[in-house]
Each structure stands twice: as structure tokens, then as C-alpha cells.
Amino acid sequence: MKFLQPPDWAAPKGYANGVAARGTLVFVGGQIGWNAEQQFESDDFIAQTEQALRNVAAVLREAGAGPEHMVRMTWYIVDRDEYNRRLPELGRTYREVMGRNFPAMSCVQVAALVEARAQVEIEVTAVLPD
């Protein structure tokens, strides 16, 4: 895996501008903040994000992958202001679950998610090296 960082660009914080990789592609469908029984344990944004990240990690494990294999992550959030206000907590939670693995990321505010209680949905692409 090679991180793509144009030399004259400021270093990104908490994400990569691009990633080049070769191997088996793993696509993780959008994971929300409910548990394995599809039950929400909290309506809190950070708690749901932690659970969604744990769900992503579980699906990656099923492929024999881990957070270190992620090359792309897309976040769908329902409240941009809360996301920005809680960035310090969010960063700590992310590192607790995913470590210091920062793929190319996008974050998009959406009007709503399919599950009415969901505050965040996260999808990932990972690459297992050849």
C-alpha cells in the first residue's frame, strides 16, 4: 500500500489524500451504530460511531483483514455541526477502534439514513495484499 501525498500539499490530519494498493478487494457495506442483533444501544453520536466502527472491523476480520488494510472510508452523518463540535471525542474513539490507520476518507452530511435512529453510517474499501 502506498499513501499518495503531493509534496507541496499540507499533511492531512486523520485521513489520507489517496492510497494506491494491489491485492484482494474487500468492500464493507454501510455499517450503522447498532449491535449484532440490529438493536441500538444509544442515540448518542459518539456511541453510535464507536459501534459502527466496531461493526466495520468485524466485517473486515471476516475477510482476514484489519483496519491496516483500509484504503477508503466514507462517512454519512446526519448532523455536521455535531460532527465538528465533537471531533476531539471522535478522534479518540476512532483511534481506539481503528488504531492509527487513516485511509482516504470522505464525510457527507445527509438529510436522513434509512434507519431512523441512525446518526452515522460508515462504508469501507480494504485491500488485502497479494
C-alpha positions as CSV (number, residue, x, y, z in Angstrom):
1,M,0.0,0.0,0.0
2,K,1.3,3.5,-0.9
3,F,-0.1,6.7,0.5
4,L,-0.4,9.4,-2.1
5,Q,0.6,12.8,-0.8
6,P,1.6,15.6,-3.2
7,P,4.9,17.0,-1.9
8,D,3.7,20.6,-1.8
9,W,0.4,19.9,0.0
10,A,-0.1,20.3,3.7
11,A,-0.3,17.0,5.5
12,P,-3.9,15.9,6.2
13,K,-5.0,15.2,9.8
14,G,-6.8,11.9,10.3
15,Y,-7.1,10.8,6.7
16,A,-5.0,10.2,3.6
17,N,-5.4,12.2,0.3
18,G,-5.1,9.0,-1.6
19,V,-4.0,5.4,-1.4
20,A,-2.6,3.0,-4.1
21,A,-2.9,-0.7,-3.3
22,R,-2.8,-4.1,-5.0
23,G,-4.5,-7.3,-3.9
24,T,-7.9,-8.7,-3.0
25,L,-10.6,-6.0,-2.7
26,V,-12.8,-6.1,0.4
27,F,-16.0,-4.0,0.3
28,V,-17.7,-3.3,3.6
29,G,-21.3,-2.1,3.1
30,G,-22.5,0.8,5.2
31,Q,-22.4,0.0,8.9
32,I,-24.5,1.9,11.4
33,G,-24.4,2.1,15.2
34,W,-26.4,-0.9,16.1
35,N,-25.2,-4.1,17.7
36,A,-25.1,-7.6,16.1
37,E,-28.8,-8.1,16.9
38,Q,-29.6,-4.9,15.0
39,Q,-30.5,-3.1,18.2
40,F,-29.4,0.5,19.0
41,E,-28.0,0.7,22.5
42,S,-27.6,4.5,22.3
43,D,-28.8,7.6,20.4
44,D,-25.5,9.4,21.2
45,F,-23.4,10.2,18.1
46,I,-20.1,9.1,19.5
47,A,-21.5,5.8,20.9
48,Q,-23.1,5.1,17.6
49,T,-19.9,5.9,15.8
50,E,-17.9,3.6,18.0
51,Q,-20.4,0.7,17.3
52,A,-20.4,1.4,13.6
53,L,-16.6,1.3,13.6
54,R,-16.6,-2.0,15.6
55,N,-19.1,-3.3,13.0
56,V,-16.7,-2.4,10.2
57,A,-13.8,-4.0,12.0
58,A,-15.9,-7.2,12.5
59,V,-16.7,-7.4,8.7
60,L,-13.0,-6.8,7.9
61,R,-12.0,-9.7,10.2
62,E,-14.4,-12.0,8.3
63,A,-12.2,-11.3,5.2
64,G,-9.0,-11.9,7.1
65,A,-8.3,-8.1,7.0
66,G,-8.0,-5.4,9.6
67,P,-8.0,-1.6,9.8
68,E,-4.5,-1.5,8.4
69,H,-5.9,-2.8,5.1
70,M,-8.4,0.0,4.7
71,V,-7.9,2.2,1.6
72,R,-11.1,4.2,1.5
73,M,-13.7,5.1,4.1
74,T,-16.9,7.1,3.6
75,W,-18.9,8.6,6.4
76,Y,-22.6,9.6,6.1
77,I,-23.7,11.8,9.0
78,V,-27.0,13.5,9.8
79,D,-25.5,16.4,11.8
80,R,-22.4,18.2,10.5
81,D,-22.4,20.6,13.4
82,E,-22.3,17.8,16.0
83,Y,-19.6,16.0,14.0
84,N,-17.4,19.2,14.0
85,R,-18.2,20.0,17.7
86,R,-17.2,16.5,18.8
87,L,-14.1,16.0,16.7
88,P,-11.8,15.5,19.7
89,E,-14.0,12.7,21.1
90,L,-14.5,11.3,17.6
91,G,-10.7,11.2,17.0
92,R,-10.2,9.3,20.3
93,T,-12.9,6.8,19.6
94,Y,-11.7,6.3,16.0
95,R,-8.1,5.6,17.3
96,E,-9.4,3.2,20.0
97,V,-11.2,1.0,17.4
98,M,-9.2,1.5,14.2
99,G,-5.7,2.5,15.6
100,R,-3.7,4.9,13.6
101,N,-4.9,3.7,10.3
102,F,-6.1,6.6,8.2
103,P,-7.3,5.7,4.7
104,A,-8.6,8.2,2.1
105,M,-11.8,9.5,3.6
106,S,-14.9,11.4,2.7
107,C,-17.6,12.7,5.1
108,V,-21.0,13.7,3.8
109,Q,-24.0,15.2,5.7
110,V,-27.3,13.6,4.6
111,A,-30.9,14.5,5.4
112,A,-31.5,11.1,7.0
113,L,-30.4,7.5,7.0
114,V,-32.6,4.5,6.3
115,E,-32.8,3.5,9.9
116,A,-34.5,6.4,11.7
117,R,-32.3,6.3,14.8
118,A,-29.0,6.1,13.0
119,Q,-26.7,9.1,13.4
120,V,-23.9,7.8,11.2
121,E,-23.2,5.2,8.5
122,I,-19.7,4.2,7.5
123,E,-18.6,2.2,4.5
124,V,-15.1,0.9,3.8
125,T,-13.0,-0.5,1.0
126,A,-9.9,-2.5,2.0
127,V,-7.2,-4.3,0.1
128,L,-5.5,-7.5,1.2
129,P,-2.0,-7.5,-0.3
130,D,-1.2,-10.3,-2.8
